[in-house]
Amino acid sequence: MNKPCRMCMVCRERKPKSELFRVIKKSSGEIDLDLTGKADGRGAYICKEGNCKEKLLKSKALNKSYKINVSQEVYDKILDKLK
């Protein structure tokens, strides 16, 4: 049976979900890291390995994925959790 694949919002490569972090936008509008992979909300994914974490802020990938203006504080919070 095939593992579910998702696309990294930074490098745009398709990878198994187990190789990606999930970032969610909750119905309240809050954006946070979903370490369980099962939280309610719209999900976007980023590679666990490689330099996608460093490129996340530079590419403003969350802004593009969620079609909103994501604040610097949100990027900082997520990048801090990814370390």
OpenMM code with the backbone's topology and positions (N, CA, C; nanometers):
from openmm import Vec3, app, unit

residues = "MET ASN LYS PRO CYS ARG MET CYS MET VAL CYS ARG GLU ARG LYS PRO LYS SER GLU LEU PHE ARG VAL ILE LYS LYS SER SER GLY GLU ILE ASP LEU ASP LEU THR GLY LYS ALA ASP GLY ARG GLY ALA TYR ILE CYS LYS GLU GLY ASN CYS LYS GLU LYS LEU LEU LYS SER LYS ALA LEU ASN LYS SER TYR LYS ILE ASN VAL SER GLN GLU VAL TYR ASP LYS ILE LEU ASP LYS LEU LYS".split()
positions = [
    Vec3(0.0838, -0.1187, 0.0000),
    Vec3(0.0000, 0.0000, 0.0000),
    Vec3(0.0879, 0.1245, 0.0000),
    Vec3(0.0538, 0.2219, -0.0803),
    Vec3(0.1335, 0.3440, -0.0910),
    Vec3(0.1124, 0.4348, 0.0288),
    Vec3(0.2207, 0.5004, 0.0699),
    Vec3(0.2109, 0.5996, 0.1772),
    Vec3(0.1554, 0.7285, 0.1181),
    Vec3(0.0747, 0.8020, 0.1977),
    Vec3(0.0230, 0.9296, 0.1455),
    Vec3(0.1365, 1.0295, 0.1246),
    Vec3(0.1345, 1.0981, 0.0113),
    Vec3(0.2370, 1.1971, -0.0205),
    Vec3(0.1772, 1.3365, -0.0181),
    Vec3(0.2608, 1.4330, 0.0166),
    Vec3(0.2218, 1.5735, 0.0170),
    Vec3(0.3359, 1.6536, -0.0438),
    Vec3(0.3056, 1.7781, -0.0831),
    Vec3(0.4062, 1.8634, -0.1456),
    Vec3(0.4591, 1.9648, -0.0450),
    Vec3(0.5907, 1.9809, -0.0410),
    Vec3(0.6536, 2.0830, 0.0429),
    Vec3(0.6202, 2.2206, -0.0156),
    Vec3(0.5779, 2.3137, 0.0700),
    Vec3(0.5387, 2.4460, 0.0208),
    Vec3(0.6588, 2.5306, -0.0204),
    Vec3(0.7802, 2.4879, 0.0144),
    Vec3(0.8998, 2.5649, -0.0202),
    Vec3(0.9649, 2.5100, -0.1473),
    Vec3(1.0047, 2.3834, -0.1460),
    Vec3(1.0769, 2.3262, -0.2618),
    Vec3(0.9831, 2.2632, -0.3644),
    Vec3(0.8557, 2.2457, -0.3291),
    Vec3(0.7522, 2.1916, -0.4173),
    Vec3(0.7755, 2.0445, -0.4546),
    Vec3(0.8573, 1.9717, -0.3767),
    Vec3(0.8791, 1.8289, -0.4008),
    Vec3(0.7721, 1.7485, -0.3284),
    Vec3(0.7265, 1.6400, -0.3909),
    Vec3(0.6299, 1.5502, -0.3275),
    Vec3(0.7066, 1.4461, -0.2472),
    Vec3(0.6656, 1.4302, -0.1203),
    Vec3(0.7320, 1.3354, -0.0306),
    Vec3(0.6272, 1.2687, 0.0576),
    Vec3(0.6616, 1.1533, 0.1155),
    Vec3(0.5696, 1.0915, 0.2109),
    Vec3(0.5441, 1.1854, 0.3300),
    Vec3(0.4221, 1.1808, 0.3835),
    Vec3(0.3859, 1.2692, 0.4945),
    Vec3(0.4827, 1.2572, 0.6124),
    Vec3(0.5393, 1.1371, 0.6319),
    Vec3(0.6297, 1.1141, 0.7445),
    Vec3(0.7599, 1.1937, 0.7332),
    Vec3(0.7917, 1.2440, 0.6143),
    Vec3(0.9145, 1.3210, 0.5920),
    Vec3(0.8894, 1.4719, 0.5953),
    Vec3(0.7679, 1.5118, 0.6338),
    Vec3(0.7301, 1.6531, 0.6303),
    Vec3(0.6711, 1.6979, 0.7640),
    Vec3(0.6896, 1.8254, 0.7962),
    Vec3(0.6191, 1.8884, 0.9074),
    Vec3(0.4892, 1.9450, 0.8518),
    Vec3(0.3853, 1.9514, 0.9357),
    Vec3(0.2568, 2.0090, 0.8939),
    Vec3(0.2348, 2.1401, 0.9677),
    Vec3(0.2039, 2.2431, 0.8934),
    Vec3(0.1694, 2.3743, 0.9492),
    Vec3(0.0217, 2.3948, 0.9190),
    Vec3(-0.0569, 2.4318, 1.0210),
    Vec3(-0.2005, 2.4453, 0.9999),
    Vec3(-0.2478, 2.5879, 1.0219),
    Vec3(-0.3562, 2.6188, 0.9530),
    Vec3(-0.4299, 2.7423, 0.9771),
    Vec3(-0.5632, 2.6994, 1.0368),
    Vec3(-0.5817, 2.7347, 1.1646),
    Vec3(-0.7039, 2.6963, 1.2346),
    Vec3(-0.8201, 2.7819, 1.1876),
    Vec3(-0.9416, 2.7391, 1.2203),
    Vec3(-1.0605, 2.8146, 1.1803),
    Vec3(-1.0611, 2.9539, 1.2432),
    Vec3(-0.9890, 2.9711, 1.3552),
    Vec3(-0.9779, 3.1016, 1.4201),
    Vec3(-0.8821, 3.1942, 1.3457),
    Vec3(-0.8079, 3.1398, 1.2487),
    Vec3(-0.7111, 3.2182, 1.1728),
    Vec3(-0.5693, 3.2039, 1.2245),
    Vec3(-0.5534, 3.1388, 1.3391),
    Vec3(-0.4203, 3.1188, 1.3986),
    Vec3(-0.3424, 3.0163, 1.3166),
    Vec3(-0.2137, 3.0432, 1.2987),
    Vec3(-0.1255, 2.9519, 1.2258),
    Vec3(-0.0272, 2.8921, 1.3250),
    Vec3(-0.0142, 2.7595, 1.3213),
    Vec3(0.0715, 2.6915, 1.4179),
    Vec3(0.1260, 2.5632, 1.3569),
    Vec3(0.2279, 2.5082, 1.4223),
    Vec3(0.2884, 2.3827, 1.3800),
    Vec3(0.2063, 2.2678, 1.4382),
    Vec3(0.1732, 2.1704, 1.3570),
    Vec3(0.0964, 2.0538, 1.4003),
    Vec3(0.1900, 1.9339, 1.4039),
    Vec3(0.2403, 1.9013, 1.5219),
    Vec3(0.3344, 1.7908, 1.5336),
    Vec3(0.2647, 1.6549, 1.5304),
    Vec3(0.1333, 1.6501, 1.5567),
    Vec3(0.0601, 1.5238, 1.5542),
    Vec3(0.0206, 1.4852, 1.4122),
    Vec3(0.0043, 1.5847, 1.3247),
    Vec3(-0.0393, 1.5591, 1.1887),
    Vec3(-0.1883, 1.5330, 1.1776),
    Vec3(-0.2614, 1.5541, 1.2878),
    Vec3(-0.4032, 1.5224, 1.2886),
    Vec3(-0.4909, 1.6383, 1.3357),
    Vec3(-0.4329, 1.7529, 1.3643),
    Vec3(-0.5103, 1.8666, 1.4155),
    Vec3(-0.6037, 1.9213, 1.3086),
    Vec3(-0.7160, 1.9766, 1.3537),
    Vec3(-0.8112, 2.0381, 1.2618),
    Vec3(-0.7524, 2.1649, 1.2024),
    Vec3(-0.7792, 2.1875, 1.0779),
    Vec3(-0.7326, 2.3086, 1.0106),
    Vec3(-0.6753, 2.2767, 0.8747),
    Vec3(-0.6551, 2.3801, 0.7979),
    Vec3(-0.5980, 2.3667, 0.6641),
    Vec3(-0.4487, 2.3446, 0.6771),
    Vec3(-0.3974, 2.2381, 0.6194),
    Vec3(-0.2567, 2.2019, 0.6345),
    Vec3(-0.1713, 2.2401, 0.5157),
    Vec3(-0.0482, 2.2779, 0.5459),
    Vec3(0.0565, 2.2977, 0.4457),
    Vec3(0.1797, 2.2269, 0.5010),
    Vec3(0.2670, 2.1815, 0.4152),
    Vec3(0.3763, 2.0963, 0.4585),
    Vec3(0.5116, 2.1550, 0.4228),
    Vec3(0.6123, 2.1192, 0.5072),
    Vec3(0.7500, 2.1634, 0.4844),
    Vec3(0.8444, 2.0482, 0.5186),
    Vec3(0.9497, 2.0329, 0.4391),
    Vec3(1.0457, 1.9235, 0.4568),
    Vec3(1.1117, 1.9274, 0.5945),
    Vec3(1.1305, 1.8076, 0.6519),
    Vec3(1.2035, 1.7967, 0.7784),
    Vec3(1.3538, 1.8085, 0.7530),
    Vec3(1.3984, 1.7549, 0.6413),
    Vec3(1.5410, 1.7567, 0.6063),
    Vec3(1.5669, 1.8641, 0.5011),
    Vec3(1.6927, 1.8989, 0.4840),
    Vec3(1.7281, 1.9961, 0.3807),
    Vec3(1.7187, 2.1389, 0.4322),
    Vec3(1.7233, 2.2337, 0.3407),
    Vec3(1.7266, 2.3748, 0.3804),
    Vec3(1.5925, 2.4451, 0.3603),
    Vec3(1.4851, 2.3703, 0.3492),
    Vec3(1.3529, 2.4319, 0.3324),
    Vec3(1.3135, 2.5147, 0.4543),
    Vec3(1.3553, 2.4702, 0.5730),
    Vec3(1.3225, 2.5458, 0.6947),
    Vec3(1.3841, 2.6854, 0.6893),
    Vec3(1.5076, 2.6941, 0.6387),
    Vec3(1.5746, 2.8236, 0.6297),
    Vec3(1.5105, 2.9113, 0.5218),
    Vec3(1.4596, 2.8486, 0.4160),
    Vec3(1.4006, 2.9233, 0.3052),
    Vec3(1.2549, 2.9620, 0.3296),
    Vec3(1.1943, 2.9092, 0.4352),
    Vec3(1.0526, 2.9348, 0.4617),
    Vec3(1.0230, 3.0838, 0.4722),
    Vec3(1.0988, 3.1551, 0.5524),
    Vec3(1.0752, 3.2985, 0.5714),
    Vec3(1.1094, 3.3772, 0.4453),
    Vec3(1.2226, 3.3447, 0.3846),
    Vec3(1.2684, 3.4181, 0.2662),
    Vec3(1.1680, 3.4076, 0.1514),
    Vec3(1.1067, 3.2905, 0.1366),
    Vec3(1.0125, 3.2695, 0.0271),
    Vec3(0.8702, 3.3138, 0.0620),
    Vec3(0.8473, 3.3440, 0.1903),
    Vec3(0.7124, 3.3822, 0.2371),
    Vec3(0.6103, 3.2746, 0.1966),
    Vec3(0.6504, 3.1493, 0.2114),
    Vec3(0.5686, 3.0368, 0.1660),
    Vec3(0.4334, 3.0288, 0.2367),
    Vec3(0.4270, 3.0662, 0.3651),
    Vec3(0.2987, 3.0618, 0.4359),
    Vec3(0.2009, 3.1630, 0.3767),
    Vec3(0.2510, 3.2793, 0.3387),
    Vec3(0.1650, 3.3807, 0.2760),
    Vec3(0.1004, 3.3238, 0.1497),
    Vec3(0.1816, 3.2540, 0.0694),
    Vec3(0.1322, 3.1986, -0.0566),
    Vec3(0.0364, 3.0817, -0.0325),
    Vec3(0.0692, 2.9957, 0.0628),
    Vec3(-0.0135, 2.8780, 0.0888),
    Vec3(-0.1509, 2.9149, 0.1422),
    Vec3(-0.1553, 3.0140, 0.2298),
    Vec3(-0.2817, 3.0505, 0.2943),
    Vec3(-0.3454, 3.1766, 0.2365),
    Vec3(-0.2797, 3.2384, 0.1395),
    Vec3(-0.3311, 3.3591, 0.0727),
    Vec3(-0.3681, 3.4705, 0.1716),
    Vec3(-0.2808, 3.4860, 0.2727),
    Vec3(-0.2950, 3.5945, 0.3700),
    Vec3(-0.1565, 3.6501, 0.4002),
    Vec3(-0.1520, 3.7641, 0.4695),
    Vec3(-0.0250, 3.8214, 0.5107),
    Vec3(0.0099, 3.7672, 0.6489),
    Vec3(0.1087, 3.6786, 0.6563),
    Vec3(0.1500, 3.6162, 0.7816),
    Vec3(0.2592, 3.7021, 0.8445),
    Vec3(0.2425, 3.7337, 0.9723),
    Vec3(0.3358, 3.8239, 1.0407),
    Vec3(0.4714, 3.7578, 1.0667),
    Vec3(0.5711, 3.8408, 1.0866),
    Vec3(0.7066, 3.7945, 1.1183),
    Vec3(0.7067, 3.7110, 1.2465),
    Vec3(0.6235, 3.7481, 1.3439),
    Vec3(0.6180, 3.6760, 1.4715),
    Vec3(0.5737, 3.5308, 1.4510),
    Vec3(0.4790, 3.5108, 1.3598),
    Vec3(0.4311, 3.3747, 1.3317),
    Vec3(0.5430, 3.2928, 1.2679),
    Vec3(0.6132, 3.3499, 1.1710),
    Vec3(0.7272, 3.2803, 1.1102),
    Vec3(0.8321, 3.2471, 1.2163),
    Vec3(0.8629, 3.3428, 1.3027),
    Vec3(0.9627, 3.3200, 1.4078),
    Vec3(0.9207, 3.2070, 1.4998),
    Vec3(0.7924, 3.2057, 1.5388),
    Vec3(0.7410, 3.1021, 1.6291),
    Vec3(0.7514, 2.9646, 1.5647),
    Vec3(0.7134, 2.9549, 1.4389),
    Vec3(0.7189, 2.8260, 1.3699),
    Vec3(0.8633, 2.7799, 1.3477),
    Vec3(0.9489, 2.8715, 1.3053),
    Vec3(1.0899, 2.8360, 1.2836),
    Vec3(1.1566, 2.7942, 1.4147),
    Vec3(1.1173, 2.8570, 1.5257),
    Vec3(1.1719, 2.8202, 1.6565),
    Vec3(1.1310, 2.6777, 1.6933),
    Vec3(1.0065, 2.6415, 1.6652),
    Vec3(0.9582, 2.5067, 1.6943),
    Vec3(1.0212, 2.4014, 1.6033),
    Vec3(1.0625, 2.4410, 1.4839),
    Vec3(1.1217, 2.3464, 1.3890),
    Vec3(1.2653, 2.3097, 1.4243),
    Vec3(1.3283, 2.3840, 1.5121),
    Vec3(1.4695, 2.3572, 1.5465),
    Vec3(1.4831, 2.2345, 1.6347),
] * unit.nanometer
topology = app.Topology()
chain = topology.addChain("A")
for resn in residues:
    res = topology.addResidue(resn, chain)
    for name in ("N", "CA", "C"):
        topology.addAtom(name, app.Element.getBySymbol(name[0]), res)
